[in-house]
Structures are given as structure tokens and as C-alpha cells.
Amino acid sequence: MKNIFLFLTLLVLSVSANAQQNQVKQDSTKTEKLDEVLVKAVRVNADSPITHSNVSKEQLEKRNLGQDIPALLNYLPSVVTTSDAGAGIGYTGIRVRGTDATRVNVTINGIPYNDPESQGTFWVNLGDFASSIESLQLQRGVGTSTNGSGAFGASLNVLTDVLSDEASGEISNSFGSYNTRKHTVKLSTGLLNDHFEISGRFSKIDSDGYIDRAYTDLGSYFLQGIYKDENTLIKALTFGAKEQTYQAWYGLTADELQENRRQNPYTYENETDNYWQDHYQLHWNERFNNNWSTNLGLNYTKGKGYYEQYKPEESAADFDNLIEDDSDVIVRRWLDNNFYVLNANVSYKKNTLEIISGISYSTYDGDHFGEVIWGSDLAPNTNIRDRYYEGDATKNDFSVFSKATFKLAEKVTGFVDLQGRFVSYKTNGINSDLVSFVTDANFSFFNPKLGFTFKNSDFNSFYASYGRANREPNRDDFKAGVTENETLNDIELGWRHHKNKVSVNTNLYYMFYQNQLVLTGELDDVGSPIRATSGKSYRLGLEVDANIQFNKLFNISTNIAISSNKNQDFNSPINGELVDLGNTNISFSPDLVIGNALNFNPLKNLQLSFLSKYVGEQYMGNVDNEDSKLDSYFVNDFNINYEIKPNKTFKSIVISGLVNNVFNKEYVSNGFFGSYDYDDTSSPTGTTTGYYSGYYPQATTNFLVGVTLKF
């Protein structure tokens, strides 16, 4: 493995160096921006047989007033977003087609962002990252081959700021409900000596949160240096953040929700999550001629942090006897990890044939440990910050792919994408339950995708595709005894229509799984969702999104997703015996999701938008218990953007406003659900199953206003 890694690195570097000595003059009509090559290997074009949505910098800017990225993507097809603190800042999540955030593969400039162990995406570590995004693409379903953990519901790939020829500066400030503030400064030197640009961003976001004391304190940065000539682009960038958030994952019972939906059961003043994360990336794009180009990407990510928690009257055995029984205790549970990535790919394009082949290799090491920082009754011969558990983990991930687009006939384009992925995961030590946790697992996956697009006119095209994805269990799954991988087969049929002022994208999908890990509805002791294998299951759906320009003043963007999401022949222990429940609804998978934006442009630089989101009822568990049902909700927002272009001093002044939940709807977008057994002599089995549920209320009417000065 190391020899392959070294050989391919040297090969790409040597070919790139040779290319600079043999540059060929380019035909600008046949080439593409070198910036776009960073994500070319994980993105698809408009005619690809892959279901996708694109979002531009301009679209993000209109509502970027401090919210996390999931909140900004809330109106895309089949997307449902959640927020622990209730206002879209802090710990937020995104679900696509009912699949949770661990199934959404996220890459930044082609570099995997999902945490390798938990497979989750922690947007709280990317405060104000939307201010440094050039564009993003959300692929639904299996999608095309990507880097990192396999996409099991969607993949989201992000391209950060591209080269700017002109020097510029930007100061952005916003304020709003719950004492929310965002302050951003961006600078760019523009192109210096026709070859160099240096740019950067610094941001600070604070919010008290809708939920009591669920505050967020985020400081972040983005710095970038670029060298470019006619055929070469080299980008060195670093970005990162330091966050502190007060815990709000405990949720509320139904009675607490009625009593005071903003209350927070946590009362210890420092019940906080604290994490630091820094990313370092180097990208080298080289174009040899009109046909050949290469890309090399390197990444190092350093992450370290802890969450602090107060626990009253604890058992000595739970803390390795560092305390006496019934002692109150304050603990910190730490993560300390390093993540290295190498991506390399080569592209060939001539006429209607395009081939992209490449590799991705990543290695991760992480330490997990907990320490007692205070105890009301410490055991003899113990000290503050003694560790009561510790363990380590390593994960290596190697993938190789080749994808091709080619003409099958005059109006038919074919697509083939083949990927091999090889994963090893090892752990040692003990976990937070003081139980030995030793894992040594290896997986080898073959993930083929193929499809075709039939373009019968300039206005209409039809596509069909099949894709397979395999995915390894995450750390918590292994702890729960899950050792088998999941397999997803995805069939997509679509129609695209683009003519004059009307654009419509329609697709049918059938995603069928083997050993799908579905959310049980329960949470572990740190608020992470627990998953369990459901055997066979499927998701069948119809998605439609459209954009209609009525005239110069009005346009509407709307989407609807109708689906059926089922566990097949699902078994669950109920009242002391295993019961076959037949087909049940998959947890957190609403059958109906609708998004809508009505845009009005009364003046050239003024846009008023009325945004609506409907999410149908959904179950928080897989047993179709009525106590696990989340009600449907319909929420409306209002967004205003007005740009002033002065004659001097500033290039433009942009005034933005956002009123969320205009009609003051009290709704819940997320929660948890679980069961417990108790002795019951009246039951035939002597056992009765009880159920519990918790809810995360979302903010009622709230607002954000901001001013951006560009110069």
C-alpha cells in the first residue's frame, strides 16, 4: 500500500513537472477553468444520468446571515434539516431522502470531510463556511464515485473560493433574535504579477440559541494562496474553527414541551462541547493539452476537543474507582485525532469521450479518553485529571476508480463508473463504559455505476442509471456488535426539460438495501443516534423540482418529494417475545417533503422571496408506534436582498433580511424514541414493553438582518 501511494505521488509530480516544459497553446473553447478540476472527479455535469442539484455562491449569499450550511440547503429537494439549539446555528443536521447525516458523503475540494470513525458531519466545526464557498453540488442517491465513506443517501461536494483577478475586500455584519451576531472580514489581493493571489476570511458567530442557554460561540478562518499560469494552478489553503456550544441534545418530554418548549434540562453551567479543528490542503492542477489534465490533492486535518458533563451520585465502578460511591463528579471526554488524505486523478477528453481515473488514500488515528476534573468524594490516592478510560483507533481507506462518458448513438450518451474501495479499522483499549473495545476489521468493496442519457431535442432529455454502494459500520455500530457491511442498490429514472423560461427536473428512484443500518430512535450517552440492522428495506420515491420565470418580476422555484420508505419483515422484541411486524416505516423518513420559493424583483437590485417548507409526519422508530410519531409541519420564511452601488468608496452595499417562521408555527423537526421492559404479572410473558420519546423544538418567529460592504 505504501509503495503504491509513493509511486503514484511521484508519478503525478513528475508528469506535472514535465508538462510545464512542454506546454501546448490552448484553445479556450475546448478547455475548462482549472479551478473546476478540483471537484471534477466527484461532480457530474448537467446531462449526466445522476440526480443532482447545484447551488451557486450568489444563491448562498442571499440567506447567509450566520446559519449553518444545512439551514442554507433546507429548500433543496428531499432535504430535511434539524437544529439542537432550535435556530439553525450550532449543532445542525441534514437528512436527504430520509437518510441521516452519517449517510451523506461530504467532500471539500474533493477531500473527505466526514469523520472517519463516526461517519458524521459536524457543521459546527465549519462556522460561516458558506462565506468561503464558490459552489456546491448535492447528488441524491448513490451518485458518482466519491472519496471517503460511501454515499448512502446523498453526496455533497463543495468547491471553495476560486481565483479572483481583481483585488477586493468585504465586511459583513448581521444581528438578530436570540442575541445572534455574525462578523466577517474577507480580503483578496487580486492577481499579482499575473500569477499570484492571496485571500482570506475571518469570522465570529455568537448566538444564545432558541433553547435556554443553548449558546454557540464560533471563531473561524479561511486563508488561501494561489499560483497560476496558462496550464497550472496550485492552491494552498487552510481553514478551521474553534467552537464552544452549550449542550442541548437531551431534548424534552411531551409534558415539558407543553410546559415550556424553550427549557433546557441541563443546569450545570459548563455542560459544554469544546472542539478545535484545522484543515490544511494543497492542490496542484496541471493541464498538458486540450485532452489531458491531472489533479493532485493533499490534506492534513487536526482535531482535538472535549465535552464536559456533570454527573450526580455516580457509582465508583463507572469511573474505574477514581471516586467513592454516590460521589458527584464532573468529567471531560476527549477526542484527539489526525487525518491525512492523498487524492490523485488524471482526465482525458476528446470530442465526446471523457475518462477520469484516480485514487484516494486516507489514514486516520484517534485517541479517546475521559478524565475526572472534579469529584465531591474522590477515592484515596487519586488525582484530578486521572483518566478513567482510554483507547485508540486507526482507519485506512484506499479507493481506486475510473469513470467514462461516451456517445452510444447520435442522441444517446453512456456513463460507466467503477470503483474499488478497501477499508481497514482497528481499535484498542476500553471505551467509556469501561468495557474492552478491540476491533480488527477489513472490508473490500466493488461499487459499479452505469447509465445513459437520451437527449431527443434541445429541450428534453431522459436518463436511467443503476448504482451500487457498500458501507462499513461506524465506531458505535462496532460497539453494538454490528460487523457486517451494508449494501445499497439504486435505480434512477429521470426526465429533464429546459425551454425558454421553464425548467423541470423529474425523477423516480428505487433504493433497495441489504443490512441497512437504520436509526432506532434511541440515543447513546453522548446524544449520538443508535443504529440497528433492519435486514431488507427499500425507499421508493418521486422527486420533481421546477423553476418558472413568469416575467421580469416574478419567478418560482418549487420541489416536491413523495416516497415510501419501508423495513421489510421487520422483527422487534415486544412484551418479552420477538414479534414479526411485517413491513414498517423506516424511522425519520417522511413520505412527503415540499419546498417552494416565490421570488419578486420589483427593482433591478431588489429581491423579495417568500420561502415555504412542508415536511410530512414521520416516525422516530421502526415499530410504527404512535408515541414515536412526529407531526407534519409547514413553515414559511421571508427573505429580502437589496444591493446599492455607490459611485465611489464601495463597489456595492448589500442589505439583507430574513424572517424565519413568519407565522409563528410551534413545530418539532427531530426527536428520539426508545423502549424499555418491566416486570408485569398480568402479561402472558411476565414482561411488558414501555416506550418513551423526546423532542427538539424549533424556533418560533425570529429574524436576522445584515449589511455587507464590498470594496
N, C-alpha and C positions, 0 to 999 in steps of 0.2 A: 504493500500500500504506500509506504513512504517513498519507495523508488519510483512508483507511478506518479505520485504527487510531485516529486522533484523533477522528473523527466519532462512532464507536461508544462511545468512552470518555466523551465529553461527553454523548452521548445517555443512557447509563445513569445518569451522575451527575445530570443534570438531571431525569430521570424520578423518580429516587430522592428528590431534594430536594422535588419537587412532591408526591410521595406522603406525605411527613411532614406536609404541610399539609392533606391530605385523607384522614386515616386513617378507616377504617371499622371499627366494632366487630366482632371476630372471633367466630365460632362455634368453640369449642375442639374440637368433634367433627369439624370439617372441615379443620382445619389441622394442620401438622406442625411439629416443632421446627425453629427457624431454623438450629440447628447442623447439622442433617442436609442442609440445602440446599447446603452447601459441596461435598458429594460426590454430590448428586442427579444431576447431569449425566453422571457416569461410572459410576454404580451402577445396578443393576436390583433390582426388588422380587421377593418370593418366588414370584409367579406368572408371572414373565417367561419367555419361551422361550429364555433364556440359561442355560447350565450354570454354576453358581457355588456357592461355599461362603462362609459368613460366620463370622468369628471375633470374639468379644467381648473387652473388657478383662478380664473375670473369667477367661476361658479362658487368656489370655496370662499373667496374673499367677501362675497355678499353677506354671508352669515357668520363669518369668523370673528366672533367677539369674545373668545376665550373658551368656548366649549371644546370638549374632546372630539377627536375625529369621528367616533361612532355617531355622535349627535349631529354632525355635519352631513353624514351619509344617511340620515334617517329616512329620507324620501325616495331612496332608490328602491327598485322592485324587490319584493320578498325580504326586505330588511326590517328587523325589529330591534330597537335599542333599549338599553336599560341603564340606570344610574343609581348606585347605592345611596349617594347623598341627595338624589332627587332632582338635581338641576343640570345634569349633563357635564359636570366638572368634577374631576377626581377619579374614583373607580367607576368606569363605564364599560359597557359590554355591547357586543353586536351579535345578532343571530341572523343567519341567512338560510332561507328555506327550512327553518325550524332547527337547524344545526347550531350548536353552541359555539362560542368563540374559539375553543380549542381546535375546532374543525376548520376554521378559516385560516388558510395559509397566508401569511403576510410577509412580503419582501420589500426592502427599501433599497432601491437601485440594484435589484437582483439579489441582495444579501438577505438571508432568512432573518426575520425578526422574532418569530415565535420562540418562547422559552423552550429549549430543547427537552427539558425534563417534564415540565407540566404541560407543554404544548400550548399554553395560554398566551394571550397577547395583553400586555399591561400598558394601556394607553396613558395611564397616569405618569409613566416614565417618559412621555413624549409631550410635555407641556407646550402648547402653542406650536406644535409641529406643522399644523396646517399653514402657518405663515411662511414655511420653507418648502412647500410642495409645489412643483410645477404642474403635475397632473397625476392622476391615478386611474387604474382600471380594476373594476370588480368583475371577476368571472364567476358565474354561478354554475354549480355542479362540479364535476371533476376538473374541467378546464384543461388547459395545456400543461405540459410538464413544467414544474417549477422547482425551486430549490428549498430544501428543508422538509419539514413534516408534510405528508401528502394532504392535498385539499380534499376534504370530505363533505363539503357543502358549498365552499366558495374559496377563491383566492383573491387577495387584494395586493396589487403591486403598485408601489409608489415610486415616482421619479421626483427627486428633489430639485431645487433651483438650478436652472441651466445658465449657460454663459450669457452675460449681459455686455453688449458692446459699449453702452453709454454709462457713465458714472451716475449714481443715483443715491438717494437717501430716503428714509421713510421713518416717521414717528407715528405710532398708533397707540391711542389710549381709549379704553372703554370702561364703563361703570354700569352697575345695575343692581337688581334685587339681591338680597342676602349678602350685602356688602361685597359684591363681586367686583374685582378690578383686574384689568389686563393692561400691561405696559410693554410695548415692543419698540425696539430700535433696530433698523436694518440699514446697512451701508454696502455700497459696491464701488470699487474704483473704476469700473468700466474696463474696456480693453486697453492695456498699457503696452506700448511698443508693438502693437498688432499681435501680441502673443499671450499676454498675462492678464488675469483678473483675480482680485481678492475681494471676497464678500463675507458678510457675517450678519448674525441676528442675535439679540439678547432679549429675553422675555421674562416677565414676572407676572404670575397669576395668583390671586388670592380670592377665596370665597368662603363664607361661613356655612354654605350649604343650606338646602331647604330643611333637611333633618337637623334637629337640635345638635349643635356642637360638631356636626359632620364637616368640619372645615377642611380646606385644601390650601396648601402653601407650596407653590411650584416655582422653581427658578430653572430656566433652560437657556441653551445657547446653540448656535449653528455657525460654524466657520468653514470657509471653503477657499481653496486656491486652485486656479485652473491655468494650464498651459495648452495652447492650441496652435496648430498651423494648418495647412491645407488638408492634410491627411491624418493628423494626430490630435488626440485630445487626452490630456492627462488631468485627472481631478483628484485632489487630496482634500478630504473633508473630515471634520469631526463634529459630533453633536452629542448632547447629553442633557441630563437634568438631575436635580435634587428635589425630592418630594417628601412632604410630610402630610399625612391625612389622618384625621380622627376616624376611628373605626365606626362603620355604620352597617356592617353586614349581618348583625344579629336579627334585624327585622322586627316586625310587630305581630302580635296575635290579632285575631279578628276583633276582640274586645278592646285591645289597646288602640287599634286603628280607629274605632268609633269614638273612643275617649279623647284621643289627641294624636292625630296622624303625623305630627311633626316630632313626637317624643323619641328619645334615644335611650334604650335600656342601659347602655353603658354609662357609668357615672365616674369611673376613675379618670382623673384629669389628663393623664398621659397615655390613654389607651389608643396609641397611635401606630401607624405604619410609617417607617422611615427607610428610604431607599435612594441610592446613588447609582447612576448608570451612565457610562461614557462609551461612545462608539467612535472608532477610527476606521476610515475607509480610504482605499486607494484604487482608482480605476484608470486603466490605460486602454483607450480605443484606438485602433490603427486600421486605416483603410488603405489597402495595397493598390487597388484599381477599381474600375466600375463593378467588378464581380466579387472581389474578396475583401473581407474585413475580419478583424478579431477584437476580442474584448477580454481583458484580464481584470478581475476584481479581487481585492484582498480586504479582510476585515478583522478587527480585534475589538471585542466588547468586554468591558469590565463592569461587573455589577456587584454591589455589596449593600446589605441593609438588614433591618430587623423590624419586628413589630413587638411592641411592649404591651403586657397584659397583667392586670391584677386578678389574682385568684384567691378567694377566701376559704379558710378552713380546709386546706388540702391534706391529702394523705401523704405521709413521708415516702411511701413506696413509689408514688408517682414522680418523685423528684430525686430518685436514687439515694434516698435517706439523707439528703442535704438539710432537710428541715425536720422538725418534730411533727407528729400527727396533729392535725387541726390548726396548723400554723397558717396565717395569711402569708401570701407570697406574691412578689412581682417578678415576672420573668421576661427575658428577651430571647426571641427565637430568630436566629441569624441565617442568612444566605450569603455566601461569598463565592463568586463564580467567575470563570473566564471562558470566552467563546471565540474561536478562531475559524475563519472561513476563507477558502480559495475557490473562486469561480473562474473558468476559462472556457471560451467558446469561439468558434470560427463560423463565419457565414459566407455562403456562396449564392450569388443571384445573377441569373442571366435570362433575359426575356421573361417567360412565365414560370421558370423554375427557381425556387429558393430553398436552400438547405441550411439548417443551423444545427451544429453539433457541439456538444460541450460536456464539461464535467463540473461537479461541485463537491467539495470535500470540506467537512467541518468537524471540529473536535471541541468538546465541552468538558470542563471539570468544575465540580461544585461541591462546596463544603456546607453541611447542615449541622448546626449545633445550637443548643439552648443553654442559657446561663441564668442563675438566680441573682438578681441585683438587689433584692431586699427580702427579708423574711421576719415576721414578728417573733418567730421562735426557731432560730437556726439550731441545727444539730451540733454537738461538740466537734471541734477540730474541722470545721468547715469555714469557708471564706466567701465573702461576696464575690460574685462573678465566677464561682466554681461552675463548671459545666455538668449538667445532669444528663445530657445525651450528646452524641456527635457521630457523624458518619460522612462519607464522601461518595461521590458518583462521577463516572466518566461516560461520555457518549460520543461515538464516532459515527458519522453519516457520510457515505460516499454514493454519489449518483452519477450516471452517465446517460446522455440522451442524444437522440438525433431526430429532428423533425423536418418534414419536407412539404412544400406546397407546389402543385404542378397541375398542368392542364390535362384533363382526361378527354375532353372534347371541346368544340368551339365555345360552348356555353357552360361547361362543367369543369370545376376546379376541385382537385383532390387534396386531401390533407392526411398525412401519416405522422404519428408522433410515438416514438418508442423510448421507454426509459427503464433502466435498471437501477435499483436502489438497494443499498446494503447498510444495515444498521447494527451496531453493537452497543449494548448498555450494561454497565456493571455498577454495583453499589456494594458498600461495606459499612460496618458499624451498626449502631442502633438508631431507631427512629424516636420520635417524640413520645411514643407510648412505652419507651424503654424495652422494646422488643427488637431482637436481632433482625436486621434487614440486609440480606445478602442476595444479590441478583447477578446473574451472568447470562444474558440473553443475546441471541443473534438472529437477525431476520434478513432474508433475501427476497426482494420483490421485483416482479416484472409488471410494468404499468403501460399497456398499449392504448393508444387513442387513434381513431381514424374517422374520416368523414368526407363529405363532399358538399359543394355549393353549386346549385344550378341557377344561373342568372339568365332568365329568359327575356329580360329587357333592361333598359337603363334604370327602370323604376322598381322592379320586383326581383327578388331572389329568394330561393328556398334552400334550406340546408338540413342535413341529417348527420348525426355523429354518434359514436359509441366511445366510451372511455372507461377504463378500469383504474381504480386506486386501491392501494393497500396501506394500512397504517398500523404502527406498533402501539402497544399500550403505553400510557404515561406512568410517571412515578407512582401516583396514587392508585392506578389500576394494578400495578405490580404488588403494592402493599395489600390490596384487597384480594390477591390471589389470581388475578387475570394474567394469563401468559400467552394467549393466542392473539394473533393479529386480526384486524377487521378487513373485510373486502367489500368494496362498493363497485357496482356496475351501473353506468349512467347512460341512458339513451335520450337524445335530444332531437326534436324535430322543430324547425323554425321557418318563419316567413318574415322577410323584411321588405317594407315598402317606403320609398323615399321619392316624393314627387312634389315639386313646387313648394308649397307651404305646409305639407303634411308629411310626417314621418311616423311610421308604425313598425314596431318590432313585436312579433308574436312567437311564442314557443311552447311546446309541450315537452314535459320531461317525465321520465320514469327512472327513479333511482332505487335499485334493489340491493339489499345488504346481506352479508353473512357475518354473524357475530358482531353486529353493530353495538357499540357501547353507547347506550342511551342514558341520559340523566335520570337518576332515580327520583329526584326532587329533594333528596337529603343533602345536608352539608356536613363537612368534616369539622374538626375542632378549630380550624382557621378560616372557615367560611367558604372553602372551595367546594364546588359541586361534586357529589359522588356519582360514579357511573357504574353500570352493570351491563353484562352481555344480554341482549334480547333475543339471540338466535336469528331467525329470519325476520326481515322487516322491509318496508318499502315506503317511498314517497312518490306520489303521482300528482302532477300539477300542470296548470296552465298559467303562463305569465304574459301579460300584454302591457307594453308601455308605448306611449304616443306623445308626439309634440305637434300641436296645430297652431299655425300663425294665422289668426283671423284677419288682421290688418296690421298697420304700423303701430297701433296702440295696444292690441291685445294678443296674447298667446297663452296657451295652456299646455302644461306638461302633466301627464297623468299615467298611472300604472296600477295594475290590479294583478294579484296572485291568488288563484284558487287552487287548493290542494287537498289531498287525502294522505294522511301520514299514519301508518299502522304497524304495530307489532303483530306478527302472525303467530297464532297458537301460543300465546303468552301465558306463562305459569307464574304464580305468586303464592307464597305461604300466607294463608288466611285462616284465622281461628285454629291454629295448630295443625293444619294439613295443607298440602300443596294442591292448589286449585288451578285447573285449566280455564282461563278466562276467554279463550278464543282470540279473536282479533281485537286489540285495544288501541287507543290513540297514543302516539308517541308523545312523550312529555314536551312541553314548551313548543308545540307545533300548531299554531293557529291555522284553521282552514281557509281564512280569508284575510288578506292584507292589502290595503289600498293606500296609495299616496297620490297627492294632487297639488299642483302649484298653478295658480291663476296669476299671470303677470300683466301689469298695466303700466305702459310707458307714456304718460301724458306729455312729457318733455324729453328732449334728446338725452339728457343726462340724469333723468329721474326714473326710478323703477319702484313700483309698489307691488308686493307679492303677498297673496293670501295662500297659506300652505295648510294642507289638511292631511291627517293620518288616521286611518281606521285599522285597528287590529282586532280580529275576531276572538271569541273566547278560546281558551286553551287550558289544558290540564297540566298541573305541575308534577304529576306522577304518571305511571303507566298502567294503573289499575282501574281507570275511569271512575274513581271515587269522586262524588260530588263535592266533598270537602277540599279536593285538590284543584278545583276549577277557578281560574282567573276570569273575571268578567271581561267582555269586549270593551273597547274604549275608542272614542272618537275625539281627537284633539286638533285644534286649529291654532296656527301661528300667523303673525303679521310681520312682514319684513319690508323696510324702506331703505333705499340707497340713493343718495344724491351726490353727484360729483360736480364740483365747481372748478373751473380752470381759469385762475387769475392770469393777468398779463405778465406778472413778474413775481419774484421770490419763490413761489411754489409752482410746480408743474400741475398739481391738482390738489384739491381738498375734498376728501370723501367723507360724507356724514352718513352713518349707518344706524339703524334702529331695529330692534327685534322685540316683539311682544309674544312670549310663549304662552300657550294655553289661554287664548283670548277669552274664552267663555267660562274660565274658572272651573274646569272639569276636575273632580276628585277621582283620580284613577290610580291603578296599580299595574305596572308593566312586568313585574317579576316577583318571585317569592320562593318558598321552599315547602316541601311536603314530606312527611315520613310516617312510619308506623311503629307500633310497639305492641308487645303481647303481655297480657296479665292473666293470672290465675282466675278462673271463673267456674265454680262448681255447677252452674246452670248450663254451661256449654257442653255438648256431647263429647268434645275432646278435652274438656277441662281447661281450655285456653280460649281467650277472646282477643281479637286484634283491635287495637285502637289506633286512631290517626291524629296527627297534629299538622298544623300549617302555619306559615308565617308570610308576611307581606312587606314589600318595599314600596311605600307610597311615593308618587312623583309630584313635583311641584304644581301648585295651582298657578294662577296668573302671575307672571313675572316678566321683567323687561331687562334689556341691555341696550345701551346707546354708546356709540363710539365715533371718534374723529381720527382720520388718517391724513397726515400731511406728507405729500410726496414732493421731493425736490431733486 
